[in-house]
Amino acid sequence: MALKIAVVSQKGGVGKSTFSRALGAAYAGAEWTTLIADMDIHQTTSRVWHQRRLRADIKPVIDVQTFGSPAQALKLVDSYDVVIFDGGPQATRTTAEIAKAADLVVLPTGLAIDDLEPTTVLANTLADKDGVDPKRIVFALSRTTGSPAEQQAAREYLGYTRFECLAGTIPEKPALRQAQDSGLSIIEARFKGPRDAADEVIQAAILKLESITE
């Protein structure tokens, strides 16, 4: 049965699809059979990104499919080594369902209070209302443009919660946007600095999953 990772948020625009694609590329690059389950049936941004990747014949191969419900995606877990749920643009019942099914739940967030506050609310809701083990819920700082001091302030804010914040940050850089525009993930970007910064967070998520499931 596949390992399952849910990438979810309370609001759109915090980098769920970006994170999901990078995780997919990391696992596929290690020769794991990998499915990204795009749960946003309206925008299907990961599926459209996948089409760009296929047209450019980019390796490794990542399977991306759109699903209307978690149950549809979960029927395929025996066919893959890892399934990554790319959640919809806001918290819904589907968010809770995929979080409960997942081995690891990643909540990307920006640095502003407008991002941090709803992210912590969602984490607490998943843990207290939906019964997700808090040890399986992690934050990831994403789309960061601020100074190191602003990043530290965000970590301190999240530090008052019971949930772990992954090491590193995913910066808001043209090189990372351009990579995705061409069908690459952010860990496959052309320029080393932004690519390595992104990879630090992705590897932290992978290590966290390993520690939970070993």
N, C-alpha and C positions, 0 to 999 in steps of 0.2 A: 504494500500500500504506500502511496506517495506521502512524503512530507507535505504539509500544507501551511502556507503563509498567507495571512490576510493583511492587506495594506489598505487602511481605511482612514476616514476623517469625518469631522463634524461639518466641514465646509469644503467647497471646491477651491482649486488654485494653490494647494499647498504641496503638490508634487507627488501625488499617489502614483500616477501612471509612470512618471519618471523613475520613481523608486522601483516599481514593479518590473519595468523593462530591464533595469540594471541588474536586479536580482536574477531575472531570467537569463540574461547574457552570462552572468557569472556561473550559474549552475550548468547551462548548456555548454559553456566553455570548458567545464570540467567533465564533459561527456555524460551528464545526467539528462535523461529525457525530461523535457520541461514544457509545462503548459502554463500560459498566462490566461486566466479566466477573466475576461473583460466583462464586468458586471454593469456597465453603463450602456444600456441598450439604446439610448438616444444619441449620444455623441460617439460611442465606440472608438475613442481616440487611440487606444492600444491596437485595435484591429487595423485601423487605417495606417498607423505607424508600421505595423507588420507588413502591410502591402508594399510600403516603400522599401522595406528591408528585402522582401522577396524580389522586387523588381531590380534591385541593385545586386542581387545574388550574394548577400552578406552572410558569412558564416561566423559562428555556429548557427544552426537552425534552431529556432524557437517556435513552438506551436502557440498560436494565439487564436482563441475562439471567444465569441460573445454568447453570454448565457442570460436568460431571463430570470433564473432563480438559482440559489446555491445547490438545490437538489439536482438540477441538471448537470452542473459541473462535478458534483461529488460522485456521480455515476461513473466518471472516467478516472477516478483516483488509482485504480489498479493498472491503468495503462501508462502511467508516468512515474518517474522517480520523485518529482516535486511539482506541486500545483501552487501557483501564486494567484491569489484573488485580488484583482485590481478593482477596488470598491467604487461605488457611485460617488457623485459629487456632494452628497450630504448624508448624514446619518439617517438610516431607515431601519425597518425591521430586517431587511436583507443584511445590513451591516452587522446586526447582532447575530444573525444566523451564521454568517461566514466566520465571525470572530469565535463563536462557540465551537465551530468545526475545526478551527486552525490550531496548529501546534505553536505558532508564533503570530502575534498581532502587532503590526508596526503602524504607528500613528505619526506621519510626517507633520511637521509644524514649522511655520516661520517664526521670526523673532519677536514680532509685535504682540502686545497683550491681546489684540483682536484675534490673533491666531492661537496664542498659548492658552488663553482662558477656555475657549470652546474645546480645545484638544484635551485639556485635563478633565473637563466635564464629561466628555465622551469616554475617556479612560475609566473614570469612576462609575459611570453608568454601566459599562460593559462588565466591570468587576462586581459591583454591588447588586445591580438589577438582573443582569444576564448570566451571572455565575462564571465569568471567565476568570481563571486563576490570575491574580495580579502579576505573578512571576512570568507569565506568558505575554504580557503587554509591555511594549517599549516605545519610547519617543525617538524620533529622528529629526534633527535640525536640518531644514531644507530651504532652498531658495534664499540663502543668506547673502546679504550685501553689506551688513554692518561691520563695525569694528570688532576686534577681539573682546573689548569690554562689553559690547552689546551682546555678543554671543555668551559671555560668561554670565551676564545678568539673566539671560534666558535659561541657562543651566541652573542657576540658583533658584529661579522661579519653579522650575520643574523638580528641583531637588527637595522641595517641600512636600512632594507627592510620594507615594509608595512605589512608583514605577521607575524603571531604569531609563536613562537617556543614553543612547548609543554614542560611542566616541566619534569625533569628527563632525563635519558639516558638509552639506551639498551646496556649493556656492552658486549664485546666480551669475553665470558667465556666458558670453556669446558663444564660446567654443562648445559648451554643453548643449545650448539650444541648437546650434548648427549640426551637431552630431545627430540629434534626434530628428531634425528636419530631413536628414539624408538616410534615415533608417537604422542608424547606429544607436546604441545606448550610451549613457553618459560615461560608463567605464571603458568605452571604446573610442572616446573622443580623440581628436588629433593631438592636442596639446597636453603635455605631461602634467603640468601643475594642476589644472582643473580635473583632469582624469584621475590623478592619484588622490586628490581630495575626495572625489566622489567614491572612489574604490574603498577608502578607509571606512566610510559609513556602511557600505554594502558588506564588506568583510566582517564588520562588527556584528551585523545582523546574522550573518551565516554562523559565526562563532556562538552567538547567543542561542540560535536554534540547536546547534550541536550540543551545547551544555544542557539544554532542556530535554533533548530526546535520546541522549547517549545512555 
